[in-house]
Structures are given as structure tokens and as C-alpha cells.
Amino acid sequence: MQEYIYSPHYDFYINKVRRVPGYYMKTFHLHKKYEIYYLLDGTRKYFIENSVYLVNAGNIVIIDKDEVHKTGPVENAPHTRFVLNFNPEYIGAILDSVKDCDLLSFFSMGVKVLTLSIKEQGLFESIFQRLNDLVGNEKPEAILLRKALLTELLVNLKECVCRQVEQNVSSKQIHNKTIDKISNYIASNYREPLSLNGIAAEFFLSPCYLSHLFKKTTNLTIVEYINSVRIRAAKNYLETTNLSITEIAEQTGFGTTSHFSRMFKLGSGLSPNQYRKFYHRN
């Protein structure tokens, strides 16, 4: 599963699964694909970039390319979800044929959690299920149908997102002023040595309390969050500069090349060198 989510070799992936109570994703991740998450039942908290959202059954979560994300439980309830991700190249011919209707623009409109009517839930569940039923079928007719269904999904999602933007509907973002301040502090100081004890002292908190509060609010440990900020910065260096891996590790606060490489692969699915091979723009 993780290989399909991360790897640039795979242009399309869909998975439906029911999770047991209390399920946590092992770590955050990010990838160069668009992702759409549909919660069939249950309630989840979803960390995306620097924010946390409450997701209920019938909600769709919209993840743009390169956005750090991770889900966590609410009151240890079980849940069932679809997750779908794709490279735009997968439907490149279709996107090129409708350039006056940008089907991917809604990913960057700021709506992360989409609230749907009962009728819309039925429509989207049907599309997700039909796409899931085609898993493993590589007949030409199935490939064509999969691309057509994905296009139908995007057309309807764009319409729903635009309506939610026009109506100024909230995305159920969870706020905590203390965590917001700490997140901003980490974003400004990620190049420096950072630790739970040091950050706790900076904000006059006990390390134990800070650790509990941060995990409860974001579903990430504070170390995971620091690593996510550093990995985002490292990705930019890998894509846009010719700095060595050692230099990037130093610039992003990882300290050692081995630690940087291990954390980068854990979050992105690729080693720094593999990532640079696929995405370097110079």
C-alpha cells in the first residue's frame, strides 16, 4: 500500500478499508500526488500541514500535492474510509482537452474538509465504490472507465468545493492558541537544534504537559512535527538546488546525513537521492 501511495511509478491508487478502534497512522507522510479521502463511517482527526480538522462520516478530505498529512482517532471509534490518490499525468489527455475548465484548481482553494448533502454522499460513494471494484482490472475497457470515473469525481468535487467557498462554510478546523504559537516557533527555528525540553522551557510549560497537549491536538508527536517541517524544507532544496545531501541535512537541522536520509524516506517514501532523481527541476 505505502509503495503505491509514495512511488512516482504509480499514477493511480485507491483503497477501501475498515480500521479497528484506536487506529493511528504510524507517521505523517507526503507525496507528489493529489489525494482524496472519504470517510464512510466513524469520526477522525486529520492533520494537514499546520492545521488539524475534525472529519465526520460523509466528509471528504482534500489533500494537495506535497502537503504533510496524518489521521488519528476520536474517542477510539472504528472507521471505514476510501483513500484515492493520483498523478495528473494519469488523466493528462483529458485535462489537456478541457483547459478552459481547470479540474484540479479546487485542490488549492483552501477547502480541506468538504461537507456533503445526503444526495451528494450517495453520488460520491457510488463513484468511489465503482473505482474500487476496478482494482486489478487492466483491460483497456477498465482503464478507460477508471479514467472516466476519476474525471467525473473531479468535476463533482470542484462544483462542491466552489459552492462551499461561495457560502463561506467552515472546514471544522481545530484551534489551540498554545499549539499555534509553538508551531510557528518551530517553523521559524527548524534549522536550529530543537528538543521537547527546550521548547517546553521556551513556553514555560512542563515537557510532559507539552508532549500530551501536542499529541492530543495534532495527532503528531512534537518530534514528528519538527521532522515534517524540516522535510518540507529539504524537499525544496532537493528540487531546486544542487546542494549535496550533507549540506541539505545541515541546512534543515537534521544534523547528520544518516538521520536526514532515514527521516526523509519515512515521510516521503523515497531516499533523498531517489527524490532528487525524480523531481529535480534544474
Secondary structure in CASP SS format (residue, H / E / C, confidence):
PFRMAT SS
TARGET T0000
AUTHOR 0000-0000-0000
METHOD secondary structure of the structure
MODEL  1
M C 1.00
Q H 1.00
E H 1.00
Y H 1.00
I H 1.00
Y H 1.00
S C 1.00
P C 1.00
H C 1.00
Y C 1.00
D C 1.00
F E 1.00
Y E 1.00
I E 1.00
N E 1.00
K E 1.00
V E 1.00
R E 1.00
R E 1.00
V C 1.00
P C 1.00
G C 1.00
Y C 1.00
Y C 1.00
M C 1.00
K C 1.00
T C 1.00
F C 1.00
H E 1.00
L C 1.00
H C 1.00
K C 1.00
K C 1.00
Y E 1.00
E E 1.00
I E 1.00
Y E 1.00
Y E 1.00
L E 1.00
L E 1.00
D E 1.00
G C 1.00
T E 1.00
R E 1.00
K E 1.00
Y E 1.00
F E 1.00
I E 1.00
E C 1.00
N C 1.00
S E 1.00
V E 1.00
Y E 1.00
L E 1.00
V E 1.00
N E 1.00
A C 1.00
G C 1.00
N C 1.00
I E 1.00
V E 1.00
I E 1.00
I E 1.00
D C 1.00
K C 1.00
D C 1.00
E C 1.00
V C 1.00
H E 1.00
K E 1.00
T E 1.00
G E 1.00
P E 1.00
V C 1.00
E C 1.00
N C 1.00
A C 1.00
P C 1.00
H E 1.00
T E 1.00
R E 1.00
F E 1.00
V E 1.00
L E 1.00
N E 1.00
F E 1.00
N C 1.00
P H 1.00
E H 1.00
Y H 1.00
I H 1.00
G H 1.00
A H 1.00
I H 1.00
L H 1.00
D H 1.00
S H 1.00
V C 1.00
K C 1.00
D C 1.00
C C 1.00
D C 1.00
L C 1.00
L C 1.00
S H 1.00
F H 1.00
F H 1.00
S H 1.00
M C 1.00
G C 1.00
V C 1.00
K C 1.00
V E 1.00
L E 1.00
T C 1.00
L C 1.00
S C 1.00
I H 1.00
K H 1.00
E H 1.00
Q H 1.00
G H 1.00
L H 1.00
F H 1.00
E H 1.00
S H 1.00
I H 1.00
F H 1.00
Q H 1.00
R H 1.00
L H 1.00
N H 1.00
D H 1.00
L C 1.00
V C 1.00
G C 1.00
N C 1.00
E C 1.00
K C 1.00
P H 1.00
E H 1.00
A H 1.00
I H 1.00
L H 1.00
L H 1.00
R H 1.00
K H 1.00
A H 1.00
L H 1.00
L H 1.00
T H 1.00
E H 1.00
L H 1.00
L H 1.00
V H 1.00
N H 1.00
L H 1.00
K H 1.00
E H 1.00
C H 1.00
V H 1.00
C H 1.00
R H 1.00
Q H 1.00
V H 1.00
E H 1.00
Q C 1.00
N C 1.00
V C 1.00
S C 1.00
S C 1.00
K C 1.00
Q E 1.00
I E 1.00
H C 1.00
N C 1.00
K H 1.00
T H 1.00
I H 1.00
D H 1.00
K H 1.00
I H 1.00
S H 1.00
N H 1.00
Y H 1.00
I H 1.00
A H 1.00
S H 1.00
N H 1.00
Y C 1.00
R C 1.00
E C 1.00
P C 1.00
L C 1.00
S C 1.00
L H 1.00
N H 1.00
G H 1.00
I H 1.00
A H 1.00
A H 1.00
E H 1.00
F C 1.00
F C 1.00
L C 1.00
S C 1.00
P H 1.00
C H 1.00
Y H 1.00
L H 1.00
S H 1.00
H H 1.00
L H 1.00
F H 1.00
K H 1.00
K H 1.00
T H 1.00
T H 1.00
N C 1.00
L C 1.00
T C 1.00
I H 1.00
V H 1.00
E H 1.00
Y H 1.00
I H 1.00
N H 1.00
S H 1.00
V H 1.00
R H 1.00
I H 1.00
R H 1.00
A H 1.00
A H 1.00
K H 1.00
N H 1.00
Y H 1.00
L H 1.00
E H 1.00
T H 1.00
T C 1.00
N C 1.00
L C 1.00
S C 1.00
I H 1.00
T H 1.00
E H 1.00
I H 1.00
A H 1.00
E H 1.00
Q H 1.00
T C 1.00
G C 1.00
F C 1.00
G C 1.00
T C 1.00
T H 1.00
S H 1.00
H H 1.00
F H 1.00
S H 1.00
R H 1.00
M H 1.00
F H 1.00
K H 1.00
L H 1.00
G H 1.00
S H 1.00
G C 1.00
L C 1.00
S C 1.00
P H 1.00
N H 1.00
Q H 1.00
Y H 1.00
R H 1.00
K H 1.00
F H 1.00
Y H 1.00
H C 1.00
R C 1.00
N C 1.00
END
